[in-house]
Amino acid sequence: MFSRRTLSVILLVGALLISTLPTRAAKTIPNTIGLVVQHADGRVETRTVLFSEPTISGLEALQRSGLALELSGALVCRIGGTGCPSADCFCGCPAPFDPCFYWSYFNWNGHVWDFAAVGAGERQLHDGDVDGWRWSQGQPPDASAFTQLAVQRALAWLHTQQQADGSFPGFGVGATADAVIALAAANEKAADWRVGQGPSALAYLATQAGTFASSAAATGKLILAVAAADANPTDFGGLNLLTRLATFADAGGRFGASNWDQAYAILALRASQAPIPHDAAGHLLAAQTTAGGWGFMPGDTADVDSTGLVMQALIAAGEPLASPAMTQAVAFLHTQQNQDGGFPYQSPFPTSVSSTALALQGLLAVSDNPLAAGWTISNTTPFQALLAQQSAAGGFVGFSGPNDLFSTVSALPALVGKPLPLRGRQVALDHALTWLHSQQQADGSFDAPGQSADAVFAAVSGGQDPATWTQGGPSLLAYLASQAMTYTLSSTAAAGKLTLAALASRPDRAPNDFGGVNVGARVLDAFDPGSGQIGSSLFDHGFGLLAMSAQYAPGRWLSRAWLRQQQLANGGWELGSGWGADTNTTAVALQALLAAGEPADAASVQHGLTFLRQQQNPDGGFPYQKPCGYPACDATDVNSTAYVVQALVAAGHDPDGWAWSQHITATNQITLTLHTPLDALLARQSQDGGFAGFSGANDLYATVQAVPAVALRAQPLASRATWYYPGIRR
């Protein structure tokens, strides 16, 4: 039996501050079927199909999924644009039928994908069954697909739980804060989650902020939710939550009495890019028990939940991954793991979803692999143990039964491999712009014309007017105008970049008089009407074509064809002949092609994306080039990752989504989704707001490149209709 103190702590874990449970009418949960569809390019779509009948066929499930289908009788020919027309259902199997691509049908048996023994029209599905389809030569969907489906089913169940006022039932307001954090982890926008036309989950939190933020832990959790949801913690519900959090701190950096107060405060400060008091982490380190873990209060017996949370807080505060404290914490978690692979609140209690989730997040925070053999008991990893607690309806087992809201929102961040704090783009963007503006020189510049043009892109991407950026002297735009004559003559890429900057900053005017220079015409001067080439390098051509496309200038179709012809066999583009394809040139080329009208599903674009996918590092980011011929060029860097993120946005891909996430895969087909390109980018932002680069933690060049990517903006940022260039050939 739980002791009275232990039971109280368990309740506090989910609630922080328990309030009266909201009343709720019981809802009838329909039967559900999970559906996984993997396309030829690796893209995975998941659906949760609801039905009221005792069973439906696999074909009916596919038809009810909302996916676009082409059938030939009971044969599935095309799903969502991938496959063959119904008039030629086997076009993927030309004579002599090698290779033969078709929509392969699979059924999930609870552990692996089984090739379907009968056709989809004959197979009868029951509540909780999972079907998989893949355009392949008979291969099953990737291991990551099942994890993606588990997340999608959990989200579908969460949708049924939201109340008319925007809240979620459970331990008071804290349950909704937890839900918002979970939604952000799953790449959902809490501001869009509502019942009918009612308030959103985020709007509900705003109405409760004043009363809920009554302790360091509650305020910290609320800040985590607000920042993760891309809202502003300094102005939420009429409150500056950071100011409120500061009221709970003493002069020694102690927030509240419990370890949870301290951990949530540190996590909140990191999430909001606010300074963390020097001694804040020291209080947690001093509270570590001889067993290696932490309890709810300093001096309490260590438990898994508190340990997992504190591990995340300490890493957020800058504790080294392999420090003695973290090594001891990992060792403590080893002593607590149950024989089913999961974790209890405290040994020897049964496995708990929330405890297993917090343990997973703690391990991920210190870069420990929870799918490794050392964490496998009875052929089951902690991640599998977590998945095993998901019900057919999509929720996770907890205090209230097989579908418990607290367990479900606890599980979601762990399912997608994301420890706290979740970095919200808006907070990162605001702090980056603040730091960037502080680097402006008295003459209005950012060191050089090229970086100053990039600063225009950053300002516009962040919703600011570069004409107002000044340090008491000329504005950023005024500086660029003064440099237009010489800068546009330095290279075609420079002329293209300045044209794009002029359009982005003044979309109401043509860039034919920027500092007395027709900067757009400078690009056309470099255009060869015979070949379509612009300038002498691929960067010249890429930025030149972007500028021509933004102006709807004549010749861009020919230039697009020339660029397509320069694509290498591996799908990339190279800066100079014989240099080999690199991510930067490829990303610029893709943006230029797409801006000039190349379809996103064109072979050239898809081949380019394939090259980029092959260049992606395990941390989700991108290097300049790999393999390469000089030190560190195969390591992730901000500039390369930023360029690639912009190319993905231009191609209609989500740089924070499943298709571009890296994974840890176990031999049992279970995959833990980890870092995305956006994760890699945000991880390299300093506490000051700048991004890491050649000059250190706050590098100007890296920061101006990063901001448009964090804002999910691709080039061109603005464009206008065709105009006439006097004296320029057309």
ZAPAPA-333913 format. One record per residue (C-alpha): residue in three letters; x, y, z. Coordinates in pm, whole numbers, plus 50000, padded with zeros to 5 digits. Each point is the difference from the previous one (the first is absolute). Layout:
BEGIN
ALAXYZ ...
END
This chain:
BEGIN
MET500005000050000 PHE501075036049942 SER500875020350303 ARG497955031150063 ARG502955022049902 THR500734980049684 LEU496385001549891 SER499965037550055 VAL503125004349793 ILE498594978649717 LEU496955022149986 LEU502125031350007 VAL502114987449709 GLY497115004449762 ALA498275028550165 LEU502575022250161 LEU497035017650149 ILE496914978950019 SER496755017949936 THR496454987549969 LEU499554975949710 PRO497735014349732 THR496754981849944 ARG499714981849673 ALA497314980449825 ALA501124965349896 LYS500824996449634 THR499554969149797 ILE503364991349843 PRO499514983249661 ASN502044971149872 THR503315010249849 ILE502434986049743 GLY503535012449947 LEU501155005049643 VAL503585005449877 VAL500775009749639 GLN503605003849878 HIS500585016049659 ALA502814994749751 ASP501995029950130 GLY499944986750357 ARG497245023650111 VAL497704983750257 GLU496365008850059 THR497984986650291 ARG496294999750058 THR497724989550282 VAL496814986549847 LEU496885000850219 PHE497154975549950 SER496914988350188 GLU499624965249844 PRO501464969350173 THR502464995949710 ILE500855015949666 SER502224987749719 GLY503515012349937 LEU498795015449675 GLU497155018250177 ALA502475013650254 LEU502145013749719 GLN496965015249829 ARG498905017050323 SER503455014150070 GLY499505030949784 LEU503014991549783 ALA499585004149624 LEU499674965449844 GLU499884984049657 LEU498714964349999 SER499574973149740 GLY497304978550157 ALA501494989850336 LEU503565008049884 VAL501645031150142 CYS501775017849713 ARG500765034850133 ILE499975016250344 GLY500425037550031 GLY501675004149662 THR502444970850042 GLY499534969549783 CYS498284992449668 PRO496785011049833 SER497074976450034 ALA500134993449624 ASP503514985750040 CYS500184988250360 PHE503284981249949 CYS501975027349824 GLY502614996250274 CYS500664964549883 PRO501195002349640 ALA501194968449825 PRO501954980250109 PHE498575012350333 ASP503355007550161 PRO499835023250181 CYS496304998550081 PHE498555028150213 TYR496484997750136 TRP497935008950305 SER501044972750243 TYR497514992350277 PHE501084991450357 ASN498424993850340 TRP501595008850335 ASN500094969950235 GLY501015019750307 HIS503734996149939 VAL500765000249626 TRP498295005049663 ASP498574968149847 PHE499424998349626 ALA496224997349964 ALA498814964349949 VAL496845012349826 GLY499105030449794 ALA498825032250162 GLY496454993949881 GLU499894966750184 ARG501855008550322 GLN497685009450285 LEU501335025850242 HIS498985003550364 ASP500365028250251 GLY503705007550054 ASP501344982749689 VAL502725016549793 ASP500494997349622 GLY502995010949795 TRP500445008249630 ARG503275007049823 TRP500855007049635 SER502924975949973 GLN501184966349874 GLY498284983150291 GLN501815017450288 PRO498005009250313 PRO499695036050123 ASP503015013950182 ALA500284994250370 SER499385036950068 ALA496554996949850 PHE498594981550298 THR501315025950243 GLN498495027249783 LEU496704981550007 ALA500124996550378 VAL500405037750028 GLN497215006549751 ARG497624976750188 ALA500835016950330 LEU499245033849843 ALA496734987049858 TRP498964988650348 LEU501055033450151 HIS497695017449756 THR497074981650160 GLN500995012450345 GLN500165037449949 GLN497265019750175 ALA497855027649856 ASP502015026250192 GLY503244988149836 SER501244981150306 PHE500834963550053 PRO498664980450297 GLY502294987450274 PHE501965016750275 GLY498685034849946 VAL501725026149785 GLY503264980350012 ALA498414973149784 THR499425025049721 ALA503555013550034 ASP501284964349970 ALA497784994749697 VAL501335031449829 ILE503574988150058 ALA499084966049858 LEU498395015849693 ALA503095020949935 ALA502204969150026 ALA497834983349736 ASN500305030749775 GLU496395010350060 LYS498895036050052 ALA498145003950329 ALA498605033049875 ASP498054979949741 TRP498634973750237 ARG496435008450095 VAL496514985250018 GLY497925015149721 GLN500355037650010 GLY500975000650366 PRO503245012750152 SER503244981749931 ALA502044981050256 LEU502485028850003 ALA497225025750044 TYR498674980250297 LEU503435000650163 ALA500165037649953 THR496775004050198 GLN501404979050285 ALA503565013150006 GLY499555024150289 THR498644974250243 PHE501974969749880 ALA503415016650021 SER500044998350381 SER503224980350047 ALA503344996949825 ALA499104965649864 ALA496605010849868 THR501395032149852 GLY502904981149847 LYS497714974249844 LEU497805027749859 ILE503035017549849 LEU501114967249844 ALA496564995849843 VAL499805036049877 ALA503504999949850 ALA499504966149837 ALA496755012449846 ASP501815030049843 ALA498305025250226 ASN501735027250202 PRO500684991750368 THR500605036750077 ASP496475009449893 PHE497574971550057 GLY496565005250143 GLY501095035150092 LEU502934986750203 ASN503744999949966 LEU500504964150109 LEU503765004450033 THR499435028450244 ARG497564977950191 LEU502564971850008 ALA502635023650140 THR497785006850304 PHE500574964350116 ALA503805002649993 ASP502255009450288 ALA503355017649971 GLY501794966649974 GLY498104988149692 ARG497644977150190 PHE496444997649858 GLY497514985850250 ALA500494971050237 SER499824969149778 ASN502354986049740 TRP497105002549758 ASP499765037550065 GLN503695003649922 ALA499994977349695 TYR496965015949839 ALA501395034850064 ILE503304991549829 LEU498244983649707 ALA497715030049963 LEU502895024549998 ARG501814979749737 ALA496874996949785 SER499495037650007 GLN503695008349943 ALA500145018050333 PRO503144999550218 ILE500224971350245 PRO501345010850342 HIS503564988450051 ASP499204978950307 ALA496684985949877 ALA501434967049879 GLY502134997150313 HIS496904996050217 LEU498934969749797 LEU503474985149999 ALA500135003550379 ALA496674981650030 GLN501194968949812 THR499674969550227 THR502704974450067 ALA498004976349779 GLY500625023749707 GLY496455012849949 TRP497775027450135 GLY496835000550204 PHE497135024449986 MET501495020050289 PRO503665003050096 GLY500654971750245 ASP497224977549863 THR500694965049874 ALA500855001349632 ASP497284992049746 VAL499994995649622 ASP497705029349921 SER502025025850192 THR503274986049867 GLY498885001249638 LEU498775035850037 VAL503115012450183 MET502294983949741 GLN498295020649730 ALA500275031750208 LEU503704995550073 ILE500844993949635 ALA497985031049911 ALA502115019350255 GLY503224988749832 GLU500994969350201 PRO502384978549791 LEU498394968849857 ALA502554976950159 SER500455018150331 PRO500164978850319 ALA496505011950093 MET498534988649668 THR501924967250008 GLN498634992650347 ALA496475009649890 VAL500154975649708 ALA501274973050237 PHE497075006950233 LEU497514995849717 HIS501604966449919 THR499184988550355 GLN496375010149958 GLN499154983649669 ASN497364972750020 GLN500114966249828 ASP497495011749738 GLY502505026649885 GLY498095029150149 PHE500475020950313 PRO497975004150319 TYR499695031050210 GLN502244981950245 SER501204964250008 PRO498364975250062 PHE496735015349881 PRO498414991049662 THR500995017449678 SER498445034349952 VAL499545017949669 SER500945034250140 SER503044985950180 THR501184981349691 ALA499515031349791 LEU502005022050240 ALA502764973950020 LEU500174999249619 GLN500175038149983 GLY502755000450262 LEU502034974249808 LEU499525018749674 ALA501095032550167 VAL503374984250083 SER500184983849653 ASP499634964950135 ASN498404975949752 PRO496914984350165 LEU499814973949721 ALA503514987150071 ALA500614965050129 GLY500805013350347 TRP496405012050036 THR498424968649853 ILE498404976050247 SER498154968949880 ASN500535012749642 THR498085031550091 THR501345035550005 PRO498515028250210 PHE498615014249678 GLN498224967349920 ALA498724998550356 LEU498505034549949 LEU498384990549669 ALA498534968950161 GLN497955022450231 GLN498075015949712 SER496384989049970 ALA498094992549683 ALA498305033950032 GLY503395017749996 GLY500325010850363 PHE502464986450253 VAL499324980750318 GLY499915020150323 PHE498105007950319 SER496665003849823 GLY500244968249792 PRO501214989149656 ASN499665035149859 ASP501435024650250 LEU500655035749900 PHE502975006050231 SER501714968349878 THR499305008649636 VAL501405035250013 SER502974987050199 ALA500694973349737 LEU499905022049691 PRO503285019550046 ALA501814967450074 LEU498464983049696 VAL501515026449772 GLY503334999550183 LYS499915035650134 PRO501215009450348 LEU499095032950162 PRO500175028649929 LEU498275000049664 ARG501425029349807 GLY497295022049855 ARG500875016849671 GLN498565033550097 VAL502075003350315 ALA503114989949806 LEU499155024549723 ASP499355029350234 HIS503264994950187 ALA502004995449683 LEU498655032549856 THR500725018650323 TRP503604987750004 LEU500425006149629 HIS498755035850023 SER502525006250280 GLN502824991449756 GLN499125027449753 GLN502765025649944 ALA499645037750026 ASP500015003149619 GLY496984976849983 SER501984969949877 PHE500614965150123 ASP503754999049925 ALA499624996649621 PRO497405004749724 GLY499414962649960 GLN499294994250367 SER497955031950006 ALA497824986449719 ASP499644967850200 ALA498985021450300 VAL497195014649786 PHE498784964649933 ALA500164992850373 ALA498095031450097 VAL497274994549739 SER499694963250091 GLY499455010350361 GLY497275024749901 GLN502125031350051 ASP500695029449772 PRO503745003349919 ALA499435036949930 THR499565004250377 TRP503174981350090 THR502495026250106 GLN502605007250269 GLY499525037250005 GLY501315005249648 PRO498954987849655 SER497554971449980 LEU500854965449875 LEU498275007849671 ALA501775033449968 TYR503364982850045 LEU499184974049734 ALA498835027149761 SER503345017950045 GLN501844967749905 ALA497784989949709 MET502265013249725 THR503164981750107 TYR498404969350157 THR497924990149697 LEU503125001849784 SER501894975550224 SER498134969249876 THR496744989149847 ALA499124982750327 ALA500425033550176 ALA497735017249747 GLY497434972450043 LYS500175001450377 LEU499595037850005 THR497064997649760 LEU498344975250233 ALA500735022650299 ALA498555030349823 LEU496834981049911 ALA499664985350351 SER500345033850167 ARG498015020449747 PRO497574976349823 ASP497925029749888 ARG502825013049781 ALA502084985049722 PRO503714996850080 ASN500875022349705 ASP501085028850219 PHE501794987550308 GLY502665025150093 GLY499725013549647 VAL500724965649852 ASN497724977049803 VAL501134969650200 GLY497584976749823 ALA501485009749665 ARG503464990750126 VAL498784964150019 LEU498695000949645 ASP503365013849882 ALA501504966650104 PHE497344979449823 ASP501154981149688 PRO496984998149765 GLY501614971649809 SER500584975050284 GLY497945015150280 GLN503015001050234 ILE500195028950246 GLY503475009750117 SER502954976650032 SER499244977750300 LEU497094979750128 PHE499525025150283 ASP499925027849741 HIS497424981049803 GLY497944989650302 PHE499665034850149 GLY499655014849652 LEU497134976649917 LEU498355007250334 ALA500195037149922 MET498674995249646 SER497134978650131 ALA499135025350269 GLN499755026149724 TYR498244977249753 ALA502785009949764 PRO500284985349651 GLY502444971649948 ARG499424982450329 TRP498594969249826 LEU503204995849800 SER502105005850313 ARG497964974150184 ALA500754974649726 TRP503735008250016 LEU500024994950377 ARG498234966749966 GLN502724988749758 GLN502715006750261 GLN498564975250247 LEU502494972250080 ALA499254963049991 ASN499624998950381 GLY497295026949985 GLY502055028850136 TRP501625030749852 GLU503615011050038 LEU501405034950045 GLY502814994849751 SER500914973349747 GLY501504969550168 TRP499275012250351 GLY497224974950063 ALA496445007050103 ASP499455018950325 THR496945008150207 ASN500245037949968 THR500145001349621 THR497354972949974 ALA497645018550235 VAL500385032649805 ALA499504981449670 LEU496814983650126 GLN498565033050120 ALA500875015849665 LEU498434971649798 LEU496815000950205 ALA499785037949987 ALA500364998249621 GLY497044976449973 GLU501474965150030 PRO497284977350146 ALA500744987150350 ASP499454964149882 ALA502355003949701 ALA502804974549972 SER502645027350037 VAL498535011950332 GLN499464965150137 HIS503524989749899 GLY501415030950172 LEU498054992050318 THR501364964549989 PHE503545013849995 LEU499245022450299 ARG498484970850190 GLN503244980549947 GLN501985029350142 GLN497955003050320 ASN501874992950323 PRO498664979950298 ASP499355032350192 GLY497515010249730 GLY502235027449856 PHE502085002849687 PRO503695004649924 TYR501475019049710 GLN500974967649831 LYS500714963750077 PRO502244983449930 CYS502325029849982 GLY503645008149972 TYR500645022150300 PRO499394997750375 ALA496525004250142 CYS498255007449670 ASP497844969250060 ALA498825013150338 THR496645017450036 ASP500225037649969 VAL497375027250029 ASN500505015149656 SER499624967449811 THR497044988950210 ALA498315033749951 TYR500414998449623 VAL498564964749992 VAL497045009550222 GLN499145027749756 ALA500204975649709 LEU497694975850181 VAL497515027950067 ALA500135010149633 ALA499274963949900 GLY497004998150236 HIS501694977650257 ASP499825004250376 PRO503555003650140 ASP498674990750341 GLY497944970349886 TRP500334962549983 ALA501344998249647 TRP503185018750099 SER500504986450350 GLN502884977750092 HIS499304967650183 ILE501464974150232 THR498874966149874 ALA500134967350193 THR500174966149833 ASN496414993150101 GLN498645026349761 ILE499365025550274 THR501255034749917 LEU500405030050224 THR499655032349809 LEU502605025850090 HIS501435031849856 THR498655020349711 PRO501845027049802 LEU498205026650201 ASP501034982850325 ALA503625000849884 LEU499735036949916 LEU498385010350329 ALA502474979250200 ARG502775023049872 GLN498455032150127 SER501795015550296 GLN498415014350309 ASP500765034549858 GLY497904993149690 GLY502744995949738 PHE500834967949818 ALA503294981550010 GLY502485003949715 PHE503645005949917 SER500385028250252 GLY498424981550291 ALA496644996250172 ASN498685032749856 ASP501045002049637 LEU498575027549782 TYR500154981049673 ALA498394968950149 THR497265020550165 VAL498915019149690 GLN499814966949817 ALA498124982550280 VAL497195025150055 PRO498124995349669 ALA500254962450047 VAL498625001750356 ALA497205021749861 LEU499394972849734 ARG500455024649714 ALA501524991249663 GLN501295022549725 PRO498715021349845 LEU498425016950299 ALA498035023649775 SER499365004849630 ARG498135022549762 ALA498705000449644 THR502085004949686 TRP501315034549917 TYR502105014049720 TYR503725005150041 PRO501105028949776 GLY502864990049773 ILE500104964150123 ARG499514971949751 ARG496884979750056 
END
